[in-house]
């Protein structure tokens, strides 16, 4: 039926094109000549109706494709991708007649994979059902909500008179508010955020439902790059960022084995001494044709192919090898921090693998920091995860709690999981030098950490002012673009040499007076 709708669109465009309209005066004159005034009045009434019917032909064909018996998602009960594409097509085909338009939004629940690994598939499915119901209840009756893949949803707006940037951002904010309400998983409240991308009218690469949805998904990808809870509108400049999923799936396995996927490193600085206290390892893929690819573009393919465990092994190996190389080059870095997902932490062999790698490079376990998301300890009831974290702590590894302040981890859970250091989420850091409320929240977090004898590190520090304020408030370490962006291992040696010389030549940012 879709090819019939396409043919009818072409027929409509031909019949309602400028060439046809140019003949209307001649047609009316002929009607008057042969039929008189009465015939002309009848023609004047019939011609607009005829054009309306012609204009609606493609929509009529599209409506036949929207079969109510079409397959629906087995978990949420929502329709699937083809339905939202057809709905968008139908509205786009009729907008010249109705004067109304549409827009498309794509939504992704942040950290859904981590929650699924932590709570199990059944609990994660219940979360998706709840999210789907919230979306439907927040939208209008005739808006179309579909499930895409994983924890991603698409929305095709029923005909609207206005779908500008302000209107769509307001709608996206309402959807985020609905999805940020707590979810009950196994009798425990769990919180989640979502990222949203959308495409406005006249911004899609082509006037079709498929193009609208593709553009919304590109905007979603850009939102995910910006961090959890982001909202982004599609612009043509984003198009080069799109990556062919088939190519990613085909190449990522080989990339893991031939050294294309390796850690890049972002320095962590002591606010007390100004020296490099650590490096965080962040996976990057140096694709031979596409250049540097960030994790947001290939992690889902890693998961789909069952290669997550192998990715962890590769990043750990290269991180420890880099730490050893820095030592040999005369640059002492206290620790290297490696991120571990819930699925990593639930692996019964994890502790033995880490011990083996540390022994291979003759490194003390205290020089490896295990980074785990706050959401993991806030909601975990997995005994294997708990045992592994304690075994790593007893071995001597440090346990860092990442994104602190976003996952509702209790003090009891911080103790339960033997946390050594909290990494304060960047949402508390942004503009902290200018915002009194930010300063008060940071002071409260730092006071709690001091009383619990926890080390502190602020991430996402982007300005000298933020750095200075964090030092003044008593935060122990900082990390962010104001210090350095993540860099390939080859550049770290030069960067540390330059940093060492700058440190000797310039006064450091001072800590608060005790």
BALO-744605 format. One record per residue: residue in three letters; x, y, z of N, C-alpha, C, CB in turn. Coordinates in steps of 0.02 Angstrom, whole numbers, plus 50000, padded with zeros to 5 digits. Glycine has a CB too. Layout:
N
ALAXYZXYZXYZXYZ ...
// end
This chain:
514
UNK500414993950000500005000050000500435006450000499545000050060 UNK501045005950029501445011950033501635014449963502065010750075 UNK501765009749916501955011949849501355015149814502225006049808 UNK500735012849831500145015949802500075023149827499505011949820 UNK500205024149892500165030949920500675035449886500295030849995 UNK501255032849871501775036849838501545038949768502445032949834 UNK501245034149731500995035649664500445040949667500735029349629 UNK500005040349717499465045249723499735052149741498965042949776 UNK500275052349780500585058749794500835062049730501165057949844 UNK501145057949687501395060649624500815063049580501815055349586 UNK500265059149580499675061149541499385067749567499135055649543 UNK499345068249634499095074449664499525080449644499075073849740 UNK500185079549649500645085049633500575087149560501365082949647 UNK500455082149515500375083749444499725087549431500395077349402 UNK499175085049461498515088049449498445094949481497975083549474 UNK498815095949537498755102249573499355106749561498655101049647 UNK499755105149511500355109149497500185115649463500835105149454 UNK500685119849454500575126549423500325126149352501215130549425 UNK500525120849315500295120349245499535119549243500635114349210 UNK499265115249288498545114349290498185120749311498355108649339 UNK498445123949362498125130049388498115135549335498485132449451 UNK498615135449291498655140649239498075140149190499325140249202 UNK497805134049182497255132949134496565134449165497275125849109 UNK496525135749230495865136649262495455142249230495955138049336 UNK495745148049216495335153349184495045151049117495755159649173 UNK495445147549078495205145149013494645140049021495785142048972 UNK494725135749072494205130749085493555134149104494425125849141 UNK493595139149148492995142649171492655146349112493175147649227 UNK493055149249069492775152749011492425147948965493335156448972 UNK492705141948956492385136848913491735134548943492855130848903 UNK491725133549009491095131449042490555136749032491215130249118 UNK490745143049041490255148449032490015148848960490565155149054 UNK490465147848913490295148348841489785143048822490915147748798 UNK489905136748847489475131248826488865130348872489865124848823 UNK488915132048935488375130548982488035136549011488635126549036 UNK488315142149002487995148149029488185149449102487255147649022 UNK487835154249131487995156549199487875151149251487595162749216 UNK487335147249242487185141949291487735136749293486515138549273 UNK487975134749235488525129749231489155132449265488675127849159 UNK489285138949256489885141949287489825141749363489975149149262 UNK489225143249390489135143049463489255135949489488425145449482 UNK488975130949453489065124049474489805122149473488665119249429 UNK490155124249420490875122749415491265125949472491155125149348 UNK491075132049490491415135649544491345131949610491155142749550 UNK490775128449618490665124649679491035117949677489925123449690 UNK491065114849618491345108149613492105108049610491075104749552 UNK492415113049579493145112949570493525112749636493365118949529 UNK493345117049686493705116649751493625109749785493465122049798 UNK493005107049779492895100449809493315095149775492155098549804 UNK493375095649707493785090949670494515091349692493725092249595 UNK494755097449700495455098249721495565095549792495665105649718 UNK495075096349835495125093749904495175086149903494535095949946 UNK494765082949859494785075649854495455073349828494225073049808 UNK495705076749775496355074949747496905075649800496525079349685 UNK496865081149839497375082249890497375077049944497295088949920 UNK496785074149957496725069250011496865062149989496045069550041 UNK496955060949924497065054049900497645050449935497185054149826 UNK498245053549940498785049949973498635048350046499425054049970 UNK498295052950081498115051550150497645045650155497805057750183 UNK497175045250107496705039650107497085033150099496195040450050 UNK497575033050053497965026950044498365025250106498435027649984 UNK498655030450138499045029250198498615026350253499385035650222 UNK497985028650257497555026350311497425018850305496895030050310 UNK497435016250243497335009050236497925005150263497215007250163 UNK498525008250264499115004750288499125004350364499755008050263 UNK498735008550397498735008650470498245003350496498555015650497 UNK498424997350486498004991650504498004990950580498264985150471 UNK497414991150613497384990450685497634983750710496684991550710 UNK497674978850666497924972250687498674971650677497564966750647 UNK499004977050654499724976850643500074974950709499984983650617 UNK500634971550703500994969050762501174974750809501624965350740 UNK501114973250873501284978050925501854975250968500674979750969 UNK502174979651005502714977551048502454972951103503064983651079 UNK502784967351113502554962451162502614964551234502914956151152 UNK503044969351249503144971551318502684977251336503874973651329 UNK502674982551296502294988551313501604988751283502674994551292 UNK501474984651231500844985051196500804990751147500284985551244 UNK501344994651140501345000251093501454997851022501895005251112 UNK501225001750973501405000150903502155000850893501015004650854 UNK502384998650835503094998550820503275004050770503314991750793 UNK503895004250750504165009550708503745010950645504865007650686 UNK503515005850606503135007450545502515011550558502945001050511 UNK502195010550615501565014150629501685021550636501245011350692 UNK502205023550672502325030650681502545033850615502855031850735 UNK502905030050573503105032650507502485033950464503585027750472 UNK502025029050464501405029850424500985035650450500995023350426 UNK500945036450516500555041950544500845048650523500535041450621 UNK501505049250525501825055350503501705056550428502585055150518 UNK501765051250389501635051850317500935054550303501725045050282 UNK500445051950340499755053850328499655061350342499285049750373 UNK499945063750396499865070850413500235075250364500125072150485 UNK500835073150345501235077050298500885077450230501935074050290 UNK500555072050210500205071950145499615076650144499985064950129 UNK499295077750201498685081750202498795088850227498175078350245 UNK499405090750243499505097250275499335103050229500215097850299 UNK499425102150162499255107650116498505109050116499495106050045 UNK498105103850130497385104650131497145107150199497035098050113 UNK497415104250253497165105750320497505111850351497275099850365 UNK498095113650326498465119250356498805117350420498005124950367 UNK498775111150439499095108850501499725104850485498605104550543 UNK500145103950535500775100450524500905095550580501355105550518 UNK501515093050585501685088050636502405088950657501565080850610 UNK502625084950704503325084750726503445077750753503485090250779 UNK504075075950758504255069250783504755069950840504535064850725 UNK504665065950892505125065850948505385058750958504785068451013 UNK506015058050977506315051650994506575052151066506895049650944 UNK506435047051106506585047151177506975040951196505935047551219 UNK507465041751240507855036051265507925036651340508555035751230 UNK507765031251376507865031151449508605030351463507455025451482 UNK508895035151500509605034951515509755029251564509845041651544 UNK510325025951554510575020651599510095014751604510685023651668 UNK509665013851554509205008151557509575001551559508725008251497 UNK510115000951519510484994651518510774992951586511054994951466 UNK511004998051622511274996951689510724994551736511595003351716 UNK510134997551731509584995351773509364988251756508985000151766 UNK509354986751692509164979951671509654974851697509124979551594 UNK510304976351692510814971651717510764970851793511514973851697 UNK510584976251826510574976151899509944972851927510614983151925 UNK509374974251896508734971851923508454965751887508234977351920 UNK508694964451828508444958751791507954960851737508124953851837 UNK507834956251690507424957851632506694959151650507454952151582 UNK506414955351697505704956251714505584963151744505484950851764 UNK506004965251790505924971851820506014977351768506424972851878 UNK506494976351723506614981351671506014981851624507244979651631 UNK505704976151608505104976251566504544980051600504874969051550 UNK504464979151665503944982751701504084990351699503914980351774 UNK504714992051702504894999151697504695001951629505655000051709 UNK504814998051576504635000251509503875001151502504884995351456 UNK503494996451532502764997051530502545003451564502434990951565 UNK502835004851622502655010951658502825017151617503015011251726 UNK503425017151588503635022851547503155023851488504355021851522 UNK502965018351455502515018851398501845021851419502405011851367 UNK501575019551476500935022151500500985029651516500705018351562 UNK501545031651544501635038751561501655043051498502265039751602 UNK501985040551447502005044351384501305045151354502475040851333 UNK500945039651351500265039751323499825044551362499955032751322 UNK499875044351429499445048551471499635055951468499465046051542 UNK500255057351450500475064351447500275067651381501235064751456 UNK500205063551329500065066151262499315066351248500405061851210 UNK499135069151190498445069551169498205062751143498345074951115 UNK497565062051137497265055551119497515053051052496515056151117 UNK497605057451003497775055150935498525055650920497395059250885 UNK498925057750967499655057350958499855049950957500035061251013 UNK500345048250917500555041250910501195040150948500645039350835 UNK501195035250994501785033351031501975026251009501675033651109 UNK502605025250991502845018750969503485016951006502965018650892 UNK503585010551015504225008351044504705006750986504125002151091 UNK505315009050992505825007550942506225001550967506295013750930 UNK506865002550984507274997051010507484998751080507894995750964 UNK507594993551121507834994651189507354998851229508514997851188 UNK507605004351257507195008851297507045015251258507525010451364 UNK506985014651192506875020451150506155020551125507365020551091 UNK505865026551124505175027551101505175033051048504705029251160 UNK504655032851006504555038250956503845040850964504685035650884 UNK503775047350951503115050550955502995054350891503075055251017 UNK502425053050859502205056950802501615061150825502015052450742 UNK501675067650822501145072050847500565072150797501405079050859 UNK499955071450823499365072350782499365079550756498705070850823 UNK498985081050702499025087650671498985093350721498475088350620 UNK499445097950715499465103850759499555110050715500045103350812 UNK499325115850740499415122050702500115124850712498885127150722 UNK500425123250769501075126150784501535120750813501015132050833 UNK502135120150785502625115450812503315118650807502605108550772 UNK503375124550840504015128050838504475125650894503905135650843 UNK505065128650898505565126450947505315127051018506205130550938 UNK505025132751035504795133851103504255128751123504525140951111 UNK503785127551078503235122851092503505115851104502725122851035 UNK503965113751062504225106851067504685106051127504605104951004 UNK505055111151145505465110651206505015110151268505935116751213 UNK504465113851268503985113351323503685106351327503425118551316 UNK503505103551270503235096751269503765091751293503005094951198 UNK504375092451268504915087851290505025088251365505565089351252 UNK504985094251392505085095151465504525091751504505115102551483 UNK503905092151478503345088651511503455081151510502675090451477 UNK503685078551453503815071351447504375069251495503995069551375 UNK504895073351500505435071751546505185071651618506005076851539 UNK504765076351635504495076551703504095070251719504055082851713 UNK503695068051670503295061951680503745055851688502815060951621 UNK504265055351648504695049451650505185049651708505085048851586 UNK505285055351740505755055851796505435054051863506035062751800 UNK504775053051863504455050651925504745043751943503675050351916 UNK504765042152008505085035752028504715029652000505115035252104 UNK505105024551985504845018051963504915013152021505215015451898 UNK504435008752028504475003752081504704997152051503785002852116 UNK505324995252069505614988952046505744984452106506274990152006 UNK505394978952108505464974252165505374977852231506154970852163 UNK504844981952235504654985452296505144990952316504584980552353 UNK505594992952271506074998252284505975003852234506804995552282 UNK506005010052258505945015752213506605016952176505725022052251 UNK506565017452111507145018652069507005024752025507325012352025 UNK507505028952016507425035051977507815034451911507655041152017 UNK507545037651860507875037551795507745044151759507615031551751 UNK508205045851715508115051751673508045049451600508725056651680 UNK507885054151556507835052351486508125057951443507105050951466 UNK508375056051385508615060851335508105061151278509325058951309 UNK508025067051248507515067951196507815071851137506895071651224 UNK507675069351077507835072951016507185073950976508365069250973 UNK507135079450940506515080550902506675084050836506005084650942 UNK506205083250790506265086450724505655090850713506335081250667 UNK505775097150698505235101950685505035101750611505455109050705 UNK504445104350594504245104850524504765108850484503545108050517 UNK504855106750422505315110150375506055109450395505145117450371 UNK506205105250444506905104150462507155097250440506995104950538 UNK506695092650427506895085950407507215086150337506285081150406 UNK507675081550324508005081350258507525080350200508525075950257 UNK506945077250214506435076050162505755076150195506555069350124 UNK505235077250153504555077650179504245070750181504125082450136 UNK504465066650228504195059950236504245057950309504565054850191 UNK503825053250329503845050850398504515047850416503295045850409 UNK504795044050369505445040950382505985046250394505655036350323 UNK505985051550354506485056850362506395060450428506435061850303 UNK505765061650448505625064950512505895060650570504875066150521 UNK505755054150568505975049850623506735049250623505665042850616 UNK507035048550565507765048150561508085054450592508005047250488 UNK507795060250575508065066550601507995066950676507715072450567 UNK507415064750702507315064750775507815060250810506595062650792 UNK507975054550779508455049950809509165052750807508435043150774 UNK509325056450754509985059750751510025064950807510095063150682 UNK509485068750817509475073650872509535070250940508835077950869 UNK509215064350946509275060551009509995058451021508815054351006 UNK510335056350969511035054450975511455060350999511315051850908 UNK511305066250973511665072250994511505073851067511485078250950 UNK510875072751088510685073951158511065069251204509935073051167 UNK511125062951184511485058051226512225059851232511415051051197 UNK512515062651178513205064951182513285070451234513445067451113 UNK512765074451242512795080151287512715078151360512275085151269 UNK512485071951373512405069651441511685067951457512665074751489 UNK511575064051511510895062051529510435067951540510925057851593 UNK509805066951519509305072151530509315077951481509365074751597 UNK509675077151425509735082651377509155082551326510405082351341 UNK509015088351298508515089151245508855092651186507885093251270 UNK508775089951126509085092851068508605092951009509725089051049 UNK508625098350970508235098850908508685097050849507945106050899 UNK508385093950798508775092150739508945098450699508385087150695 UNK509565098750676509775103750628510175100250573510205109450662 UNK510185102850513510555099450459511285098250475510505103550396 UNK511585102350518512295101550535512425095050572512535107350576 UNK511905091950600511995085750637512055079750591511415084650684 UNK511845080450528511815074650483512475070950478511595076850416 UNK513055074350472513675070550467513825066150527514245075250457 UNK513485067450584513625063450644513295056550640513395067050705 UNK512835055650593512485049250590512965043850570511905049650541 UNK512885038150599513325032450585512905026650561513735030450648 UNK513135023350510512775017550484512825011750533513065015550415 UNK512245009750559512245004650611512514998050585511535003650638 UNK512374996550522512634990350494513394990250494512374989250424 UNK513694995950477514424996350477514694995550548514655003050448 UNK514374998750596514594998250666514574990950688514155002550712 UNK514024987550675513954980550696514474976150662513254977950681 UNK514614977550599515094973450562515814974550585515034974850488 UNK515964980750606516664982550619516874982050692516794989450596 UNK516384982450738516574983450808516944977550838515964984950850 UNK516764971450817517114965550844517844965450826516784959150818 UNK517994966750762518694967050741519064972950774518744967750664 UNK518704978450784519014984350814519264982850885518524990150816 UNK518884978650921519104976750989519754972850988518554972651023 UNK519834968750937520414964250935521024967350903520224957950899 UNK520934972350860521514975050825521754981750853521354975850752 UNK521514983550912521774989450946521464996050926522484989850934 UNK520894995950890520565002250872520185005150931520095001150812 UNK519915000750975519555003151034520035002851093518914998851046 UNK520195008551120520675009151175520435014651222521405010551148 UNK520715014951282520535020551326520885027051307520695018851398 UNK520515032451311520815039051314520805041051388520425044351269 UNK521185046151406521265047651477521125055051490521975045851500 UNK520765056251546520635063051568520945063951638519865064651570 UNK521385068951645521735069751709521275071851766522285074951701 UNK521475069751826521155071751889521685075351930520845065651928 UNK521525081251955522015085651987521855086452061522035092451952 UNK522365086252102522295087652174522225095152183522895084952214 UNK521705097352219521625104552233522115106752286520905106152254 UNK522415102152322522895103752375523585105152347522925098152426 UNK523805100952300524485101652273524505104052201524845095152278 UNK523945103352165523935105052094524215099552050524305111252082 UNK524455094152080524765088752041524235083852014525275085052084 UNK524445080051964524005074951936523935069351987524285072151868 UNK523325068152010523215062952060522945056552028522745065352113 UNK522665057151969522385051251937522205052651864521775048851974 UNK522015047351830521775047751761521145043351756522325045451709 UNK520635045951724520045041651711520095038951640519385045651720 UNK519975032451633519995029151568519305029451536520245021751574 UNK519265031951475518635032651438518715029551369518435040151432 UNK518285024751353518365020951290518255025451230517865015051289 UNK518685024651180518615028051116518785023151060519065034451112 UNK518445023951004518565019750946518865024050891517915016150921 UNK519485022550871519805026050816519675022150752520585027050828 UNK519115023850720518905020350659519325022750600518145021450645 UNK519585018150558520025020250504519705024950453520285014250468 UNK519035024750447518695029050398518295034650432518235024950355 UNK517985033250488517545038150520517885042350573516955034550551 UNK518515040750589518865044550640518685042250710518725051950632 UNK518705046950758518565045250828517815044550838518865050550875 UNK517615038850866516915037450880516835036850956516675030850844 UNK516365040650983516235040551055515825034451075515875046951077 UNK515855032451139515505026451162514755026451147515605025551235 UNK514445032351150513725032651138513525029951070513485039651144 UNK514005029751023513855027350955513995019950946514245031250906 UNK514365016850992514525009750980514385005151039515235009150961 UNK514225007851098514115003551155513504999051144514015007751218 UNK512975001751113512374997551102512544991651057511805001751071 UNK512984992651008513194987150964513614982051003513604989850904 UNK514034984551048514434980151092513964975651132514894984251139 UNK513444978651161512964974851201512584969851159512464979651236 UNK512364972051100511974967751056512364961651034511744971750994 UNK513014962451024513434956851002513724952851060514004959550959 UNK513544954651121513794950951179514534951951192513664943751170 UNK514804957851175515524959151181515694963851239515774962151116 UNK515214965051283515334969851337515904967451383514694970951378 UNK515904961051398516434958351441517114959251409516304950951457 UNK517144958051343517784958751308518004966051307517724956151236 UNK517534970651299517704977751302518024979551369517084982151290 UNK517724977051423518004978351489518714975751496517574975251543 UNK518844969851469519524966951472520024971351434519524959851443 UNK519814973651375520264977751334520424984451369519944979151265 UNK519914987751395520024994251428520454993351491519354997451447 UNK520334988151530520724986951590521454985651572520444980951630 UNK521574981451523522264979751503522644986051482522254974651445 UNK522354990051437522704995951412522785001251467522324998951353 UNK522305001651513522355006551567522935004951613521705006851608 UNK523004998551632523544996651677524224997051641523434989551704 UNK524234995251578524854995851539525065003251535524764992951468 UNK524595007751527524745014851524525015017251591524125018951505 UNK524715014951646524945016851712525665014751723524495013651766 UNK525835008751702526515006351708526995010451665526554998851688 UNK526775012351605527195016351561527325023251589526875016851491 UNK526815026351619526915032851651527435032351706526255035551679 UNK527405026951745527905025951798528605025851769527765019451836 UNK528695021951716529355021251686529605027751656529335015851631 UNK529135031951634529325038451604529435043851656528785040651555 UNK529345042151720529465046951773528875051351791530025051251755 UNK528275049451769527675053151786527245048851833527265055251722 UNK527265050351897526885046251943526155048451945527195046552015 UNK525725043951928524995044951932524745040251986524635043751862 UNK524425042952037524225038752093523775032952072523865042952145 UNK523255034652034522765029452015522525030451944522165029552063 UNK522295024951915521915025351853521215022751868522265021151795 UNK520715026551848520015024751863519695021651801519615031051885 UNK519405015751811519085012051756518355010951774519445005251743 UNK517915012551727517195011751738516995004451731516795016051689 UNK516585002051777516324995251775515554995451777516604990851834 UNK515244992251727514514992251723514224987051771514284990751650 UNK513574987251783513264982051825513384974951798512524983251831 UNK513384974151732513504967451704514224965351718513364967351629 UNK514704970051716515394968451735515424966151808515854974551725 UNK515104970051851515134968751923514774962251941514844974551961 UNK514304960151899513934953951913514294947751886513244954351884 UNK514884948651857515264943051830515654939551886515754945451774 UNK515514933251900515864929751955516624929351945515594922751962 UNK516854930251883517574929751870517934936451873517684926551801 UNK517564941851887517854948551883518464949451928517324953651901 UNK518404947451991518954948652039519584945052017518744946252109 UNK519524938851995520114935151973520434938451912519924927851956 UNK520024940851866520294944151806520684950451825519734945951758 UNK520414954351870520754960551890521394958951927520294964851935 UNK521384954051971521984952052008522534949851959521834946452058 UNK522334945951908522814943351860523144949051821522474938451811 UNK522744954051800523014959651762523484963951805522444963951734 UNK523304965051868523734968851913524404965251923523394969951980 UNK524374958651931524994954851939525414955051876524834947451957 UNK525084954851818525454954951755525894961251750524964954651696 UNK525614966951771525994973251766526344975151831525524978851745 UNK526324970651880526674971751944526454978451975527434971651934 UNK525794979351978525514985452006525144983952070525044988851956 UNK525204988352119524834987452181524094988752168525104992352236 UNK523644984752197522924985652185522674992652204522534980552224 UNK523014995952250522785002552271522815007752215523195004952330 UNK523165006052161523235010752106522685010052053523915009952074 UNK522215005552066521635004752022521015006952059521574997451997 UNK520655011752030520005013952057519445010852016519955021652058 UNK518985007652050518405004552018517835009552019518204997752053 UNK517645012151961517105017151959516445013551946517235022351904 UNK515955014951991515285012151982514785017851987515135006652036 UNK514235017351950513725022451951513355022552017513235021451894 UNK513165028452039512775028952101512135025052096512625036352117 UNK511835024852036511205021152028511285013752043510935022051958 UNK511895011052035512005003952048511915002452122512715001852025 UNK512235006452165512185004952236511525007352265512765008052274 UNK511195012052230510555014552255510005009352247510365020952218 UNK510095004652200509545000152185509754992752182509245001952119 UNK510384991252198510614984352188510414979752245511364984252179 UNK510144973952227510054968652276510384962352250509294967452290 UNK510894963152208511254957552178511824955552224511514959352107 UNK511794949552252512304947352299512994946752267512104940652329 UNK513014944752203513664944052169514004950852163513574940852098 UNK513614956052146513904962752142514184964852209513374967752118 UNK513804963852261514034965752328514674962052347513494964352380 UNK514694955452335515284951552353515894953752312515154943952341 UNK515794955052247516354957152205516644963852228516134957652132 UNK516204968552244516444975152265516834974552330515854979952275 UNK516594970552377516954969652440517614966052429516524965852491 UNK517624961152384518244957552370518764962252340518114951552322 UNK518554966752296519004971552266519254976552318518664975252208 UNK518804978552363519004982952418519534979652462518394985052460 UNK519414973352480519884969752522520554968452487519584963152545 UNK520524967852420521144966952382521564973352385520984965252309 UNK521234979052394521584985452398521374990552347522304984252390 UNK520924988652301520674993352251520224998652283520294989652195 UNK520225004652255519775009752279519105009252244520075016652269 UNK518565010752280517895010652251517655017952245517395006452294 UNK517575020252182517335027052169516605026852149517765030352113 UNK516215031352179515505031752164515405037452114515085032952229 UNK515235035552052515185040451997514515043851996515315036951930 UNK514495049951969513885053951961513515054752027513415050551911 UNK513885055952081513555056452147513085062452148514085057152203 UNK512495061252176511975066352180511415065352131512275073052169 UNK511465060152088510945058852038510565052452050511255058751969 UNK510825047952091510535041252096510225039552163511045036352081 UNK510175044252210509835043252273510135037652315509105041752260 UNK510795037252316511125032152357511105034452430511865031052334 UNK510915029952474510885031552545511575030852577510375026952581 UNK511655033852635512285033252672512405025952689512285037552736 UNK511865022352705511935015252721512225011352663511255012152741 UNK512005012952602512265009452543512985011452528511835010952483 UNK513155017752543513855019852534514305015652579513935027452549 UNK514085014552640514455010252686514445003052663514175010852757 UNK513865000752641513784993752621514254991952564513064992452600 UNK514374996652518514794995152460515504997852468514474998152399 UNK515694999552529516395001252545516665006752500516824995052539 UNK516275011952488516485017352443517065021252474515895022052428 UNK517575022552434518155026452457518095033852437518795023552428 UNK517815035052377517785041852351517135042952313518395043352306 UNK516845048852322516255050652283516465055652229515695053552329 UNK516195054552168516295059252113515665063452106516475055452046 UNK515715069652124515125074052124514915075652053515275080652164 UNK514285074352038514025075251970514095082451947513295072951966 UNK514205083251882514325089951855513725094551862514515089351782 UNK513115091751872512535096051881512595100451943511905091751885 UNK512995098251992513115102352052513705107152042513255097752112 UNK514105105851991514715109651980514605115751934515255105151950 UNK514175114851884514075120151834513875126751867513535118051784 UNK514255132051853514135138851878514165139251955513465141351854 UNK514515134651987514535134752060514885140952086514885128452086 UNK515295144152045515635150252067515165156252065516245151552024 UNK514595155552031514135161152023513455160052057514015162451950 UNK513305153852074512645152052100512695150152173512335146252058 UNK512385154052216512415152852289512095146152307512085158452327 UNK511545144452274511215138052289511675132252273510555137452249 UNK512035132652217512515127452199513045126852254512845128952131 UNK513285132452277513805132352329513545129152393514035139552344 UNK512925130552411512645127652472512565120052466511965130752488 UNK512345117752407512275110552397512955107052398511915109052331 UNK513445110152366514115107352367514395107052437514585111352321 UNK514295112452475514545112552544514235107052585514395119352576 UNK513585105752575513255100352612513535093552594512495100452599 UNK513645092352529513935085952506514635085052534513945085652429 UNK515035090352531515725089852554515775088952629516115096052533 UNK515315092052666515305091152739515125083952757514795095952772 UNK514615081252722514435074252733515025069652718513825072252690 UNK515355070852662515915066552642516485066852694516185068652574 UNK516605072852719517145073652769516985069652832517245081052786 UNK516365069852854516175066252915516175058752905515485068552938 UNK516045056552842516065049452827516765047152806515565047752773 UNK517245051752807517935050352788517985047752716518245045252836 UNK517605051152672517615049452601518025054752564516895049152572 UNK518425052452516518755057152471518245060052422519345053652434 UNK518405065852395517935069152349518285071352285517615075252383 UNK517915070752230518145073052165517555076052128518475067252123 UNK517625082052102517095085252063517245084251988517035092752080 UNK516745081851952516845080751880516465086151840516595073751859 UNK516675087051778516345092051736516545099151752515605091351741 UNK517145100151778517385106851795517615110251730517965106651848 UNK517275115451710517405118351644517715125351645516775118651605 UNK517735128551704518015135351707518495135851766517465140651713 UNK518945140751762519405142051817519015144151879519915147551797 UNK518475147951869518065150051926517765144151964517515154651903 UNK517515139251927517235133251960517785129551998516905128651908 UNK518365128951966518945125651997519115129052063519555125651949 UNK519165135652062519355139452122518835138752177519445146852104 UNK518195138952159517665138252209517675131352241516985139652178 UNK517775126152201517805119352228518395118552276517855114252171 UNK518955121552258519535121352303519385124952368520155124352269 UNK519055130752362518885134652421518405130952467518585141352400 UNK517935127252438517445123552477517735117252508516855121752434 UNK518325115152485518655109352515518595102952476518385108252581 UNK518415103352411518395097252370519115094952356518015098552302 UNK519245088552364519935086052360520235085852291519955079352389 UNK519825084252241520085083252173519585085952123520245075752159 UNK519825087952064519385090452011519585087251945519425098152007 UNK519095087151900519185084151834518715087651786519055076351835 UNK518955089251726518505092351677518885096051623518045097151712 UNK518505099251578518805102551520519255108351539518265104851474 UNK519145111451598519585117051617520295114651628519315120551680 UNK520365108251641521035105251651521265102051586521015100051708 UNK520865097551559521025094451495520435090351471521655090051501 UNK520355090251406519885085551376520205078551377519695087651303 UNK519805073251370520105066551363520585066351305519555061151355 UNK521125062751312521645062551260521905055451252522215067351276 UNK522165054051193522475047551179523095046751222522645046851104 UNK523275040451236523855039151279524475042851254523985031651284 UNK524575042951189525185045951161525255053251180525175045251086 UNK524695056651192524725063751209524785065051284524105067251183 UNK524675059851325524695060951398525385062651423524435054751434 UNK525895059551394526585060851417526775068151406527085056151381 UNK526625070651346526765077651332526365082251377526625079351258 UNK525715080551387525285084751428525545085051500524565082251427 UNK525735079351528525985079251597526635083051604526075072051621 UNK527055082751553527685086551555527545094051556528135084751494 UNK527085096251513526895103351511526575105451577526415104751453 UNK526135101151604525795102751667526295103351724525265097451683 UNK526775098951725527285099051778527665105651776527765093051772 UNK527855107851716528235114051710527805120151727528505114751639 UNK527165120051707526725125551725526625125951800526045124751690 UNK526585120151832526475119951904527065123051941526375112751927 UNK527655121951914528255124751945528315132351935528885121351918 UNK528005134751881528085141751862527525146351887528135142351788 UNK526935143551899526355147751916526075145651983525815147351862 UNK525775150452020525465148652084524845144452072525275154952125 UNK524725139752115524155135252108523535138452138524285128452141 UNK522955135652121522325137752151522305135052222521705135352109 UNK522225139352269522285137252339521645134252367522475143052382 UNK521745130052417521195127052452520955131752507521385120152481 UNK520375130352536520115134652589520565134252650519395132652607 UNK520555139452689520925139252752520555135052802521035146352779 UNK520925130852838520595126552887520555129952954520955119852894 
// end
